[in-house]
């Protein structure tokens, strides 16, 4: 037996189905889990990673390395994100690894070094060994910018800025694009 359904009833049925779907879609965000908020330490680590990768992308070595090697030396606060693996905005991967300050491979294998907390003797010994090598150095401790590092980071809750030691840049053999040097001169906006 065939039952005739009027077009009004078909239209009402489609409309009811459409309304049900809309309500389901609108209520779905309410059921979703809230995004986990990133804690301030993770935010600072991500910001440091971006600044470090930015600095590296504007550096040129006398002989460009096939694979850019960044060595993290000493205890650090902000390298967790960087050590997970890094890629510059150009798509060039950066191999990041932790090494001891006494590791002799620093001189031969590292194109850049990220320095954490080191004693004065360790810093002096490291920079003496790197003296004739084109190595870009970034210090996590901003107070150490007079002791050989090319770049010294200043990390706060609001931003990551850096200072440039022009004397160290001139001696390093690594060319730094002038726009990066200009960025270091910008002052943070005062509240």
Secondary structure, DSSP 8 states (H G I E B T S, - for coil): ------HHHHHHHHHHHHHHHHHHHHHHHHHS-------HHHHHHHHHHHHHHHHHHTEE-SS--SSEEEEEESB-SS-HHHHT-EE-TTS-EEEEEEE-TT-THHHHH-SEEEE-B--HHHHHHHHHHTTTS--EEEESSGGGTTTT-SEEEEE-SS-EEEEE-HHHHHHHS-EE-HHHHHHHH------
